Amino acid sequence: MAKRKVIWSTHSSMDMVEIMNYYTHRNKSKDYSQKLYNSIQFKLKTLDFSVALPQKTSDNKLFYFTIKHIFIGFDCNNNNNLNVLLVIDDRRNPELIKKMLNTTA
């Protein structure tokens, strides 16, 4: 099997950096942020579509999973590459999440 490439959209990349900066500032260390990012990257690269993970959305082209309270929304192109479209800390204000979902749709 060919190695899967993970492509982050500009918006999702900025959101991931914001989340990592938050935890770095809160914990006064980059350790948790780095572990969180590494676990997300590992999950994306090793995702097996033959099992129940990831979940499908109402749009059959979009998938998602949650890891340590971080919602990752993505699609898969013909080359088996993953395009990360949305990254949300699911403990945020629900109104902010609705606004983010509306801007990416």
Secondary structure, 3 states (H helix, E strand, C coil): CCCCCEEECHHHHHHHHHHHHHHHHHHCCCHHHHHHHHHHHHHHHHCCCCCCCCEECCCCCEEEEEECCEEEEEEECCCCCEEEEEEEECCCCHHHHHHHHHHHC
